[in-house]
Amino acid sequence: MTRAAGIDAGLRGHGDSATIAVVTNESPKGLGDSAYAAFAWQRFRTILAWMIVAGAACSAGVIVVMAHLQGPLHRITMFAILGGVGGSVTMAGALMGLAFLSSGSGHDEDVERIDAP
């Protein structure tokens, strides 16, 4: 497929805007391309920020439920809930974000290219 044919095949209209996908046989630049690296890391930070918000919401919900069931909670109990529940949700979000970063930047495909004979 020629470069022009790849551009024409990748042109898809979405309302008033259009997305162009260029199909080439070149290996992806990944995080070596500074513009794409900035985009990929910003996407990771966005995912992580939303997961921190979700972790805080889950922790607050658990604190409220435990306070309702057991009465007033000690400060150390609340910190333990924040660390356990909030930390687990945030860590899951960080690992998920890094998996998306690795896959989206072409690092997974680079490993397959190195291993292939």
ZADREN-190104 format. One record per residue: residue number from 1; residue in three letters; z, x, y of N, C-alpha, C in turn. Coordinates in steps of 0.05 Angstrom, whole numbers. Example, Ala and Ser with C-alpha at 12.3 -4.5 7.8 and 13.67 -1.06 7.14 Angstrom:
// residues 2
pos	code	n_zz	n_xx	n_yy	ca_zz	ca_xx	ca_yy	c_zz	c_xx	c_yy
1	ALA	156	264	-114	156	246	-90	156	264	-66
2	SER	142	257	-45	143	273	-21	157	258	1
This chain:
// residues 117
pos	code	n_zz	n_xx	n_yy	ca_zz	ca_xx	ca_yy	c_zz	c_xx	c_yy
1	MET	0	17	-23	0	0	0	0	18	25
2	THR	-18	12	43	-19	28	68	4	20	86
3	ARG	9	37	105	31	32	124	26	6	139
4	ALA	1	1	148	-5	-24	162	-1	-48	145
5	ALA	-9	-46	119	-6	-68	101	24	-73	96
6	GLY	40	-52	95	69	-55	92	81	-69	116
7	ILE	72	-63	140	82	-76	164	74	-105	164
8	ASP	49	-111	157	40	-139	156	55	-155	135
9	ALA	60	-143	112	74	-157	90	103	-161	98
10	GLY	114	-144	114	142	-146	121	147	-163	146
11	LEU	126	-174	159	129	-190	183	137	-218	175
12	ARG	161	-226	182	170	-253	175	180	-266	201
13	GLY	170	-289	208	179	-302	232	205	-317	228
14	HIS	223	-314	247	249	-328	247	252	-341	274
15	GLY	239	-365	278	241	-378	304	226	-362	325
16	ASP	240	-354	346	227	-340	367	226	-310	363
17	SER	242	-300	343	242	-271	338	228	-265	312
18	ALA	221	-240	308	208	-232	284	221	-206	274
19	THR	223	-203	248	234	-179	236	211	-164	223
20	ILE	210	-138	227	189	-122	215	202	-103	195
21	ALA	192	-104	171	202	-86	150	179	-67	143
22	VAL	183	-42	145	163	-22	139	167	-12	111
23	VAL	146	-14	94	148	-5	67	135	22	65
24	THR	151	43	58	140	70	55	152	81	29
25	ASN	141	103	21	152	117	-3	171	140	4
26	GLU	177	143	30	195	163	39	224	157	30
27	SER	239	177	25	267	172	18	282	163	43
28	PRO	301	145	41	316	136	64	332	159	77
29	LYS	335	158	103	350	179	117	380	176	114
30	GLY	388	151	110	417	146	107	433	153	131
31	LEU	456	165	127	474	171	149	465	196	163
32	GLY	444	210	154	433	232	168	419	224	194
33	ASP	410	199	195	398	188	220	421	178	237
34	SER	424	190	261	447	184	277	448	155	287
35	ALA	425	143	293	425	115	302	434	97	279
36	TYR	424	102	255	431	85	233	461	90	225
37	ALA	469	115	227	497	122	220	516	106	239
38	ALA	509	105	265	526	90	284	527	61	277
39	PHE	504	50	269	502	21	261	519	17	235
40	ALA	516	34	215	530	31	190	561	33	194
41	TRP	570	53	209	598	56	214	610	33	230
42	GLN	594	22	249	603	-1	264	606	-25	246
43	ARG	587	-29	227	589	-51	208	614	-47	191
44	PHE	620	-23	182	644	-17	167	669	-24	183
45	ARG	670	-16	208	693	-22	225	697	-52	229
46	THR	674	-66	231	676	-96	234	687	-108	209
47	ILE	678	-100	186	688	-111	161	718	-105	159
48	LEU	726	-80	165	754	-72	163	771	-88	183
49	ALA	761	-93	207	776	-108	227	781	-137	217
50	TRP	761	-149	206	764	-176	195	783	-177	172
51	MET	783	-156	155	801	-156	132	830	-151	141
52	ILE	833	-136	163	860	-133	174	871	-160	184
53	VAL	853	-175	198	861	-202	207	868	-219	183
54	ALA	851	-218	162	857	-234	138	883	-226	125
55	GLY	888	-200	124	913	-190	112	937	-199	128
56	ALA	935	-198	154	957	-208	171	962	-238	168
57	ALA	940	-253	165	943	-282	161	956	-288	134
58	CYS	947	-273	113	959	-277	86	989	-269	87
59	SER	995	-247	100	1023	-238	101	1040	-259	116
60	ALA	1030	-269	138	1045	-289	153	1049	-314	136
61	GLY	1028	-322	122	1031	-346	104	1052	-342	83
62	VAL	1053	-318	71	1072	-312	50	1100	-312	62
63	ILE	1104	-300	86	1130	-300	99	1140	-328	104
64	VAL	1122	-345	114	1130	-372	120	1138	-387	95
65	VAL	1122	-384	74	1129	-398	49	1155	-388	37
66	MET	1159	-361	37	1183	-350	26	1208	-358	43
67	ALA	1205	-359	69	1227	-368	86	1233	-397	82
68	HIS	1213	-413	76	1218	-441	70	1232	-445	43
69	LEU	1224	-429	23	1236	-431	-3	1263	-418	-6
70	GLN	1268	-396	8	1292	-380	4	1310	-379	28
71	GLY	1302	-391	50	1318	-390	74	1311	-366	91
72	PRO	1327	-359	111	1320	-337	129	1317	-311	113
73	LEU	1296	-296	121	1290	-270	107	1301	-247	124
74	HIS	1309	-226	110	1317	-201	124	1292	-187	134
75	ARG	1296	-171	154	1274	-156	166	1260	-138	146
76	ILE	1275	-125	128	1263	-108	109	1246	-123	89
77	THR	1253	-148	83	1237	-165	66	1210	-171	79
78	MET	1211	-177	104	1186	-182	119	1168	-158	120
79	PHE	1180	-134	124	1165	-110	124	1153	-104	97
80	ALA	1168	-110	76	1158	-106	49	1134	-125	43
81	ILE	1136	-149	53	1113	-168	49	1089	-159	65
82	LEU	1094	-150	90	1071	-139	106	1058	-116	92
83	GLY	1074	-98	82	1063	-74	68	1049	-81	42
84	GLY	1061	-98	26	1050	-105	0	1026	-123	2
85	VAL	1029	-146	15	1006	-165	16	985	-155	36
86	GLY	994	-149	61	975	-139	81	961	-113	74
87	GLY	977	-95	62	965	-69	54	945	-72	32
88	SER	951	-90	13	932	-94	-10	906	-107	0
89	VAL	908	-127	17	884	-140	27	868	-120	44
90	THR	881	-105	61	867	-85	78	854	-63	61
91	MET	868	-54	40	856	-33	23	832	-44	8
92	ALA	834	-69	-1	811	-81	-14	787	-83	5
93	GLY	793	-91	30	771	-92	50	759	-65	56
94	ALA	776	-44	57	766	-17	63	748	-8	40
95	LEU	756	-12	15	740	-4	-7	714	-20	-9
96	MET	716	-46	-3	692	-63	-3	672	-53	19
97	GLY	683	-47	42	667	-37	64	653	-11	58
98	LEU	668	7	45	656	33	38	634	29	16
99	ALA	638	10	-2	617	5	-21	592	-6	-8
100	PHE	595	-23	12	572	-33	27	559	-10	43
101	LEU	576	7	55	565	30	70	549	48	52
102	SER	559	54	29	545	72	10	519	60	1
103	SER	519	34	-6	495	21	-15	475	17	7
104	GLY	484	9	30	466	3	52	454	27	65
105	SER	466	51	62	456	75	74	437	91	56
106	GLY	434	82	31	416	95	13	429	117	-4
107	HIS	455	120	-2	469	141	-18	468	135	-47
108	ASP	469	109	-55	468	102	-83	440	109	-95
109	GLU	419	104	-80	392	110	-89	388	140	-91
110	ASP	400	155	-72	397	184	-73	409	196	-99
111	VAL	431	184	-109	443	194	-133	424	189	-157
112	GLU	411	165	-157	392	159	-178	368	178	-177
113	ARG	359	185	-153	336	203	-150	344	231	-161
114	ILE	368	240	-156	376	267	-166	378	267	-196
115	ASP	389	246	-208	393	245	-237	367	240	-252
116	ALA	347	228	-240	322	222	-253	306	248	-258
117	PRO	294	251	-282	279	276	-287	253	277	-272
